[in-house]
Amino acid sequence: MENLDKGKFYGNSKKQFHINGLTIVDSEFQDYSYCPWHYHQNAHFAFTTKGNLIETHKRKQIQLSAGFLMYNHSQEPHCNSNYSELVSALHIDIDTNWFKKYDMNTSLIEGVWEIKNPVLKNIFYNIYKEVKYFDNISELAIETMVVQSVNEMMRANNLQTSAKPSWVIKIKDLL
């Protein structure tokens, strides 16, 4: 299984930016049919901007289509298949030092997240627009939106886990 280094994703990179520990990659997957099992050195967001594909994880398959947003924490093995004719995605690779810089407890966002929150999806649509029209204030705008997104995920998970007794969480993990 391949370990993809910081900022590395399958597909053809159309644009790539490095912003204070974030690597933003706008990729397209033309004539792809399969992507082998791999994992990423860093956590990352993936925002599908065009087309469809299936991402397979140890315990589930996820159908990704345009507008789908997901988060994979580092070291989460997965593979991709069933690409439609043209797929494109915006990936945001997050270095571990970036989380430390903002004193973020990453244990609250471990695992694979299928993000359905329309506020977070809208944030990523705005990040995508910033990448398309990158100018002198885009770096600050993008980093601010990523901070907001991670913070929102951590709050949601903290509220969810604090509402359940610990024994419920353990049983769910065992099942």
N, C-alpha and C positions, 0 to 999 in steps of 0.2 A: 504494500500500500504506500502510495506516494505522500510525502509531507510537503505541502506547498509553502514556500517561504513567504515572508512578509510581502504583501501586495501582489502576490502571484495568483492568477485565476486562469482556468481554461478559457478558450475563446480567443478572439482577435481584439486586442485593446485598441479602441478608437482614440481615447483620451485617457491620460493618467496625470494625477496631481498628488503632491505630497504636502500635507498641511499639519505640522506640529504633532506627528505621531499617527496621523490618519493617512491612508493611501486610498485615493478615490480612483476607481477604474470603471470606465464606460466601455463595455464589451459587447461584441455581437458574436453570434454562433450561427454561421451560415454553413449549411450542409453538414451539421453535426448530427450524429445518431446516438452516440454513447460517450460518456465521460467516465473513466475508470474510478474505482474506489480510491478515495484520497481523504486527507484532512488538512486543515490549514493551521499554520503555526499560531496565527492570531485569530481572535474573534472577528466576525464580520457580519455586516448586513448585506442582504441581496434583495434588490428591488427590480422585479421583472418589468421591463418597459415595453416589450413587444413579444408576441408569440406564446408558445406553450411548451412545457417539458415536465418530466417527472423527476423529483429528487427522492432518492431512496436512502433511508437511515436504518439503523439496526432494528428498530421496532415499528417503523411506519413508512409509507410512501406518501408523498405530498405532491399534488397536482399544482404546478405553478403556471399562472397565466398573467397577462399584462395587468399590472397594478398590484400583484402579489408581493408582500413584504415578509421577509423572514430574517431571523437572527440565528447564527450558529456560533456558539462559544468555541474557543480554541479546542483543537484536538477532537472534534466531533466527526467521526468517519461517515462519509456519504458518497453516493455516485449519482450521476444524472443520465437520463435516457429519454427516449420518445420525443425528441426535439421536433417542433414544427419547422416549416421551411426556413423561416428566419426568426431567430430569438435574439433579443438584446436585454441586457441587464446592467444596472448600476450596482457596483460592489463598493463597500466601504470597509476596508481592513483597519482594525483598531489595535495598535501596539499596546502591550501590557503597561508600558510606562505612561501612556496617555490616561489610562484608568487611574493610575497612581497620582498623576498630576492633579486630578480632580477629586482625589480621595474617595473613589467609588468602590464599593464593596461588590466585587464581581461574583461572589458566591450567590448573590440574589438573582443573577441572570445567567446561570449556567444552563447548558443544554441547548435544545433546539426550540425556537419560538416561531410559531405561525402567528404573525401579528395582524390582527383584524381591526384594531382600533383605527377608526377613520381619521382621527387627529394625527396619529403617527404616520399613516399613509400619506396624508396631505403634506406633512413635513418632508417626507422623502420625495414627493412630487416637486416640492419647492427646491430641494437639494438638486434634483435632476435638472431643473431649469437653471440653477446657478452654474452647474457644470457645463451646460450647453452654451451659456453666454458669459463665461468666466471673465471677470474684470477685477479691478483693484480692490474691491470690497468683498469679493466672493469667498476668500479664505476665511475671514471672520464670520461671515454669514453661515457658511457650511459647518464650521466647527461649533458654532453656537447651536445650530439645529441638531447636530449629533449629540451634543451634551444634553439638550432638552429631551431627545428621544430616549437616551439611555436612562436619564433620570426618571422619566415617565415609566419605563419598564421596571426599574428598581422599586419605585413607589407602588406600582400595581402588584408586584410580586410580594413586597413586604406586607401590604394590606391583606393579600390573599393568604399568605402563610401565617400571619398573626391571628387570623380569624379561625384557624383550624387547630385543634389540639395536636401535639407532636405525634401521638400514637396514630392518628389518622394518616398523617403524611408517611409514616414508616410503613403502614399497611399498604397504602397506595403504591409506594416504591416496590414493595415485595411482590405485589400483584403484577 
